[in-house]
Amino acid sequence: MDNFNSIFNLAKVEHQKGNFLEAKRLYIQLLEFDSSNSDINHLLGVIYSQLKDKQNAYLYFKKAIKINPHNPDFYTNMAKILLSDDKTKQAIELLSDAVKNNPKIADTYLNLANIFKMNNNYPKAIENYKKAIEIKPDFIDAYNNLGICYTEHFYNIEAHDAFKKVLELNPNYPNIDTIYSFLKERLLAEQKVISSSKNFNIFSRFEYKFDNDELINDHLTLLKKCLTDTLNVDEESIEFEHVNEGIKTLLYSKTMIGIKRLNNLHYCIVETIKNNIDGDLVETGVWRGGATILMRAILKAYNIKDKLVWVADSFEGLPQPNPNLYPADKNLNFNDPNFINVSIEEVKSNFRKYGLLDDQVKFLKGWFKDTLPDAQIEKISVLRLDGDMYESTMDAMKYLYPKLSIGGYVIVDDWGALPMCKQAIIDYRNKYNIKESIYIIDSTGIYWKKEKDI
């Protein structure tokens, strides 16, 4: 036993020095004394991971967990290797096993939540952050990450409360003063929006009737409730008003544009159908695909076979700003919120879930400057812009507005929210002397009907 302890102490010293090969040799020697020692197997897994030998790292981590399934560190370190190998699903399964075997370890829930957040599964991330906090009420990192989740999804009240707790636990926590002040300002702005624009126009809520077919109206209303995740939300509640205005996005929502802007899109499409306006339906910047899913559903409801739905997005988030060409985009960085980056596979999956992924849906993957100039779109009846940036908005207008039919509609999602988007629209309209009246949808969205070619 004395010999075991002396070798073990020597191995730890070599390990701490970074002499991984010597430490590995000593740990292997220790297994000759006791091959069922979970700690030594675990340390060998750590050594092999540091030596970039993932195969042996997996082997020894598995042995350690099999010998002792109740040590959370074993699961955590193996999960790190799995994540470094892009095996996210296996890492989630592993940490899920860890919390089953050790349901009172807050750090494991935190690690599991971080993986869910990293992969845009915000409901699961929030669920696990809350479990971590339940076990460890002063778990400041869990509160901070929970606040980030809420902030990225515009759950401003919940985010405010989470960061308030961080501030109480540690007033010197990195960036907490800035974040907390930002959220207080956002909440005040949110209340002003709600107060000034409640029942603002005909697009408010679900009561607006688009034609006399009650069956189609009811079907598409139900779809919009599904897309906004408001089936179980009271239409008289504050939460509903937030979704109505598009300033809050519920966790399972497939769109960020809110109910008013969905209703406006519905209206524009039906008007072009009633008036036989030629052209396809296009959205540039689609997030999870909700608006384009509604586009396809409306075509199907009216049995329209000669129009396509074009789903244009990089499916990698927004491009890095190019301030030399587009000064309005200077100092912008929208790449931080992971939830903006939705893959084309996820969007297709969302179409499929609604039974709407078919030959009338076309995907344009890539930056707009690369995909839109040569897109095989002949005519457009409804053009919806949701590219956020000056560059993305201008590219969409430059390449697609000339294809918009007379009597068709252009919708701009971010006019009231993002100054650079508004500036792009103003610059384009001024350049081509576009005089059609602009109509307000809600606190941020606008649209107009094209009356003449440029």
C-alpha positions in Angstrom: 0.0 0.0 0.0 2.9 2.4 0.8 4.3 1.6 -2.6 1.0 2.4 -4.2 0.7 5.7 -2.4 4.2 6.8 -3.3 3.7 6.0 -7.0 0.4 7.7 -6.9 1.8 10.9 -5.4 4.7 10.9 -7.9 2.2 10.4 -10.7 0.2 13.4 -9.5 3.3 15.6 -9.4 4.3 14.6 -12.9 0.8 15.2 -14.1 0.7 18.7 -12.5 4.0 19.5 -14.1 2.6 18.6 -17.5 4.8 15.5 -17.9 1.9 13.6 -19.3 3.8 10.6 -20.7 5.5 9.9 -17.4 2.3 10.4 -15.5 0.6 8.0 -17.9 3.3 5.4 -17.3 2.9 5.7 -13.6 -0.9 5.6 -13.7 -0.8 2.4 -15.8 1.7 0.9 -13.3 -0.9 1.7 -10.5 -3.5 -0.3 -12.3 -1.3 -3.3 -11.8 -2.0 -2.9 -8.1 -5.7 -2.3 -8.5 -7.3 -2.4 -12.0 -10.7 -1.6 -10.5 -9.7 1.7 -9.0 -12.1 4.2 -10.6 -10.0 7.3 -9.8 -6.9 5.9 -11.5 -9.0 4.9 -14.6 -10.5 8.4 -14.6 -7.0 10.0 -14.4 -5.8 7.9 -17.2 -8.8 9.2 -19.2 -7.8 12.7 -18.4 -4.2 12.1 -19.4 -5.2 10.5 -22.7 -7.5 13.4 -23.5 -4.6 15.8 -22.8 -2.5 13.7 -25.1 -5.3 14.1 -27.8 -5.8 10.3 -27.7 -9.6 10.3 -27.7 -9.9 6.5 -28.3 -8.1 5.7 -25.1 -9.6 8.6 -23.2 -13.1 7.2 -24.0 -11.9 3.7 -22.9 -10.7 4.8 -19.5 -13.6 7.2 -18.8 -16.0 4.4 -19.5 -14.2 2.1 -17.2 -14.2 4.7 -14.4 -18.0 5.2 -14.8 -18.7 1.5 -14.9 -16.7 1.0 -11.7 -18.2 4.0 -10.0 -21.3 5.5 -11.6 -21.8 8.0 -8.8 -18.9 10.4 -9.4 -20.1 13.4 -11.5 -16.6 14.4 -12.5 -16.2 11.2 -14.5 -19.2 12.1 -16.6 -18.3 15.7 -17.0 -14.8 15.0 -18.3 -16.0 12.3 -20.7 -18.7 14.7 -21.9 -16.0 17.3 -22.7 -14.3 14.7 -25.0 -17.6 13.8 -26.7 -18.3 17.5 -27.3 -14.8 18.1 -28.7 -15.5 15.2 -31.1 -18.9 16.8 -32.2 -20.8 14.0 -30.4 -23.3 16.3 -28.8 -26.1 13.8 -28.6 -23.9 11.3 -26.8 -22.7 14.0 -24.4 -26.3 14.9 -23.6 -27.2 11.2 -23.0 -24.1 10.8 -20.8 -24.9 13.8 -18.6 -28.6 12.7 -18.5 -27.4 9.4 -17.0 -25.2 11.4 -14.6 -28.1 13.3 -13.2 -30.1 10.1 -12.9 -27.4 8.5 -10.9 -26.5 11.7 -8.9 -29.7 13.9 -8.8 -28.3 16.3 -6.2 -25.2 17.5 -8.1 -25.9 21.1 -9.3 -22.8 21.3 -11.5 -24.0 18.4 -13.6 -27.3 20.2 -14.3 -25.3 23.3 -15.2 -23.1 21.4 -17.7 -26.1 19.7 -19.2 -27.9 23.1 -19.5 -24.9 24.6 -21.2 -24.9 21.9 -23.9 -28.6 22.5 -24.5 -28.1 26.2 -24.8 -25.1 25.8 -27.1 -27.4 23.7 -29.4 -30.3 26.2 -29.2 -32.6 24.0 -27.1 -33.6 26.8 -24.8 -36.5 25.1 -23.1 -34.2 22.3 -21.9 -31.4 24.7 -21.0 -33.7 26.7 -18.9 -35.2 23.6 -17.2 -31.8 22.4 -16.2 -30.5 25.8 -15.0 -33.5 26.0 -12.8 -32.8 22.5 -11.4 -29.2 23.5 -10.7 -30.5 26.6 -8.8 -33.1 24.5 -6.9 -30.2 22.3 -5.6 -27.8 25.2 -5.0 -29.8 28.5 -4.4 -26.7 30.6 -4.5 -25.4 29.2 -7.8 -24.4 32.4 -9.5 -23.2 30.9 -12.8 -26.6 29.2 -13.2 -28.4 32.4 -12.6 -26.2 34.2 -15.1 -26.6 31.7 -17.8 -30.4 31.5 -17.2 -30.5 35.3 -17.6 -28.6 35.0 -20.9 -31.1 32.4 -22.1 -34.0 34.7 -21.2 -32.3 37.8 -22.7 -31.6 36.1 -26.0 -35.3 35.0 -26.2 -36.6 38.5 -25.2 -38.0 37.2 -21.9 -37.1 40.5 -20.4 -38.9 40.3 -17.0 -37.4 36.8 -16.3 -34.0 37.9 -17.5 -34.2 41.0 -15.3 -35.0 38.8 -12.2 -32.2 36.4 -13.0 -29.5 39.1 -13.3 -30.9 40.9 -10.3 -30.1 37.7 -8.3 -26.5 37.7 -9.8 -26.1 41.3 -8.7 -27.3 40.4 -5.2 -24.9 37.4 -5.0 -21.9 39.2 -6.3 -22.0 42.9 -7.3 -18.6 42.5 -9.0 -19.7 39.6 -11.3 -18.3 40.4 -14.8 -20.5 42.8 -16.8 -23.4 42.5 -14.4 -23.9 46.2 -14.0 -24.0 46.8 -17.8 -26.4 43.9 -18.4 -28.7 44.8 -15.6 -29.0 48.4 -16.6 -29.6 47.3 -20.2 -32.5 45.1 -19.1 -34.0 47.9 -17.0 -34.0 50.2 -20.1 -35.4 47.4 -22.3 -38.3 46.8 -19.9 -39.2 50.5 -19.9 -39.1 50.6 -23.7 -41.2 47.5 -23.8 -43.9 49.0 -21.6 -43.9 52.1 -23.8 -44.5 50.0 -26.9 -47.3 48.0 -25.3 -49.0 51.2 -24.0 -48.7 53.1 -27.3 -49.6 50.3 -29.8 -52.2 48.1 -28.1 -54.9 47.5 -30.6 -52.9 49.7 -32.9 -54.5 48.7 -36.2 -56.4 46.1 -38.1 -53.6 43.6 -37.8 -53.9 43.4 -34.0 -54.8 40.0 -32.5 -56.5 37.1 -34.4 -59.9 38.7 -35.0 -59.0 40.2 -38.4 -61.0 38.4 -41.1 -59.2 38.0 -44.4 -62.1 36.8 -46.5 -65.5 35.2 -46.0 -64.3 31.6 -45.8 -64.6 30.8 -42.0 -63.0 27.4 -42.4 -59.8 28.9 -44.0 -59.8 31.7 -41.4 -60.0 29.3 -38.5 -57.4 26.9 -40.0 -54.9 29.7 -40.5 -55.6 31.3 -37.1 -54.9 28.0 -35.5 -51.7 27.7 -37.5 -50.5 31.2 -36.4 -51.2 30.3 -32.8 -49.0 27.2 -33.2 -46.3 29.2 -34.9 -46.2 31.7 -32.1 -46.6 29.1 -29.4 -49.7 30.9 -28.0 -52.3 28.1 -28.0 -52.2 28.1 -24.2 -51.7 31.9 -23.7 -54.7 34.0 -22.5 -55.4 36.7 -25.2 -56.1 39.2 -22.4 -52.7 38.6 -20.7 -49.6 40.8 -20.7 -47.7 37.9 -22.2 -50.0 37.7 -25.1 -49.6 41.5 -25.7 -45.9 41.0 -25.8 -46.2 38.2 -28.5 -48.8 40.2 -30.3 -46.4 43.1 -30.7 -43.5 40.8 -31.5 -41.3 42.0 -28.6 -41.3 38.6 -26.9 -40.7 35.2 -28.6 -42.0 32.2 -26.7 -39.6 29.3 -26.3 -41.2 26.9 -28.8 -42.2 29.6 -31.3 -41.2 29.2 -34.9 -41.2 32.9 -35.6 -40.0 36.1 -33.9 -42.3 38.5 -35.9 -45.3 38.5 -33.6 -49.0 38.2 -34.3 -49.5 41.6 -36.0 -46.8 40.9 -38.5 -48.1 37.4 -39.2 -51.5 38.9 -39.8 -50.1 41.5 -42.1 -48.3 38.8 -44.1 -51.5 36.8 -44.3 -53.4 39.9 -45.5 -50.8 40.8 -48.2 -50.8 37.2 -49.6 -54.6 37.0 -49.7 -54.9 40.4 -51.4 -52.5 39.3 -54.2 -54.5 36.1 -54.6 -57.8 38.0 -54.8 -56.3 40.4 -57.4 -54.5 37.8 -59.4 -51.1 39.3 -58.9 -48.4 37.2 -60.5 -45.3 36.0 -58.6 -43.8 33.9 -55.9 -43.6 34.6 -52.2 -40.1 35.4 -50.8 -38.7 36.0 -47.3 -35.1 37.0 -46.8 -34.0 36.1 -43.3 -36.2 33.3 -42.0 -35.0 32.2 -38.5 -36.9 29.0 -37.7 -39.1 29.4 -40.8 -42.4 30.5 -39.2 -43.3 33.2 -41.7 -42.5 31.0 -44.7 -44.4 28.1 -43.2 -47.4 30.5 -43.1 -46.8 31.5 -46.7 -46.9 27.9 -47.8 -50.0 27.1 -45.7 -51.9 30.0 -47.2 -51.1 28.8 -50.8 -52.2 25.3 -49.8 -55.4 26.6 -48.2 -56.4 28.5 -51.4 -55.2 25.6 -53.6 -52.6 27.8 -55.4 -50.3 25.6 -57.4 -48.5 28.2 -59.6 -46.6 30.1 -56.9 -43.5 29.1 -55.0 -42.3 30.0 -51.5 -38.6 31.0 -51.4 -36.8 30.6 -48.1 -33.6 32.7 -48.3 -31.1 32.7 -45.5 -27.5 31.9 -44.7 -28.7 29.5 -42.1 -25.5 30.5 -40.3 -26.5 33.8 -38.7 -25.7 37.2 -40.0 -22.6 38.3 -42.0 -19.8 40.2 -40.4 -20.3 43.9 -40.9 -18.5 45.5 -43.8 -18.2 49.1 -42.6 -16.1 50.2 -45.7 -19.0 49.5 -48.0 -21.9 49.9 -45.5 -21.0 52.5 -42.8 -24.4 52.1 -41.2 -23.4 48.6 -40.1 -20.3 49.8 -38.3 -19.7 48.3 -34.9 -22.6 45.8 -35.3 -22.2 42.2 -34.1 -25.3 40.0 -34.1 -23.3 36.8 -34.0 -23.4 36.5 -30.2 -26.9 35.2 -29.7 -26.7 31.5 -30.7 -30.4 31.2 -31.2 -30.2 33.4 -34.3 -28.2 30.7 -36.0 -30.7 28.1 -37.2 -29.6 25.4 -39.6 -31.4 24.7 -42.9 -32.0 21.2 -41.5 -34.0 22.6 -38.6 -36.0 24.8 -40.9 -36.8 22.0 -43.2 -37.8 19.9 -40.2 -40.2 22.6 -39.1 -41.8 22.6 -42.5 -42.1 18.9 -42.4 -43.8 18.9 -39.0 -46.6 21.0 -40.5 -46.8 18.8 -43.6 -45.7 21.7 -45.8 -42.3 20.6 -47.1 -42.9 20.0 -50.8 -41.9 21.1 -54.3 -43.5 24.5 -53.9 -40.9 25.4 -51.2 -37.4 26.4 -52.5 -34.4 27.1 -50.3 -31.7 29.7 -51.1 -28.8 29.0 -48.7 -25.9 31.5 -48.4 -25.2 35.2 -48.1 -27.7 37.3 -50.0 -25.0 39.0 -52.1 -24.1 35.5 -53.4 -27.5 33.8 -53.7 -30.0 36.5 -54.8 -28.4 37.9 -58.0 -28.7 34.5 -59.8 -31.8 33.2 -58.0 -34.2 31.6 -60.4 -37.1 33.8 -59.3 -39.0 35.4 -62.2 -41.7 37.4 -60.5 -42.6 38.1 -56.9 -46.0 39.0 -55.4 -45.0 39.3 -51.8 -41.5 40.2 -50.7 -40.7 40.1 -47.0 -37.4 41.4 -45.7 -36.0 40.4 -42.4 -32.2 40.7 -42.8 -31.6 43.1 -39.9 -28.5 44.8 -41.4 -28.1 47.6 -43.9 -26.2 45.3 -46.3 -28.6 42.4 -46.1 -31.6 44.7 -46.5 -30.0 46.6 -49.4 -29.0 43.4 -51.2 -32.6 42.1 -51.0 -34.0 45.3 -52.3 -31.4 45.6 -55.1 -31.9 42.1 -56.4 -35.5 41.4 -55.7 -37.6 44.6 -55.7 -37.4 44.9 -59.5 -39.0 41.5 -59.7 -42.0 42.5 -57.5 -45.1 42.7 -59.6 -47.3 45.8 -59.8 -49.9 45.3 -57.1 -47.5 43.2 -55.0 -46.4 44.0 -51.5 -43.0 44.6 -49.9 -42.8 44.1 -46.1 -39.9 45.3 -44.0 -39.7 43.6 -40.6 -37.1 45.8 -38.8 -38.0 49.3 -39.9 -38.8 50.5 -36.4 -36.3 48.4 -34.5 -33.0 48.7 -36.4 -31.9 52.1 -37.8 -29.5 50.6 -40.3 -32.4 48.6 -41.9 -34.6 51.7 -42.0 -31.7 53.6 -43.6 -31.3 51.0 -46.3 -35.0 51.3 -47.2 -34.9 55.1 -47.3 -31.8 55.1 -49.4 -33.2 52.6 -51.9 -36.6 54.5 -52.1 -34.8 57.8 -52.6 -32.5 56.4 -55.3 -35.4 55.1 -57.4 -37.9 57.8 -56.5 -40.3 55.3 -54.9 -43.3 57.3 -53.7 -45.8 54.7 -52.6 -47.2 55.3 -49.1 -45.7 53.4 -46.2 -48.1 51.7 -43.8 -47.2 50.8 -40.2 -47.9 47.3 -39.0 -46.7 47.5 -35.4 -43.9 49.1 -33.5 -41.3 47.9 -36.0 -42.8 46.5 -39.2 -44.0 48.4 -42.2 -45.2 47.6 -45.7 -46.3 49.2 -49.0 -48.0 48.2 -52.2 -46.0 48.5 -55.4 -47.8 50.8 -57.8 -45.3 51.3 -60.6 -41.9 49.9 -61.8 -38.7 51.6 -61.0 
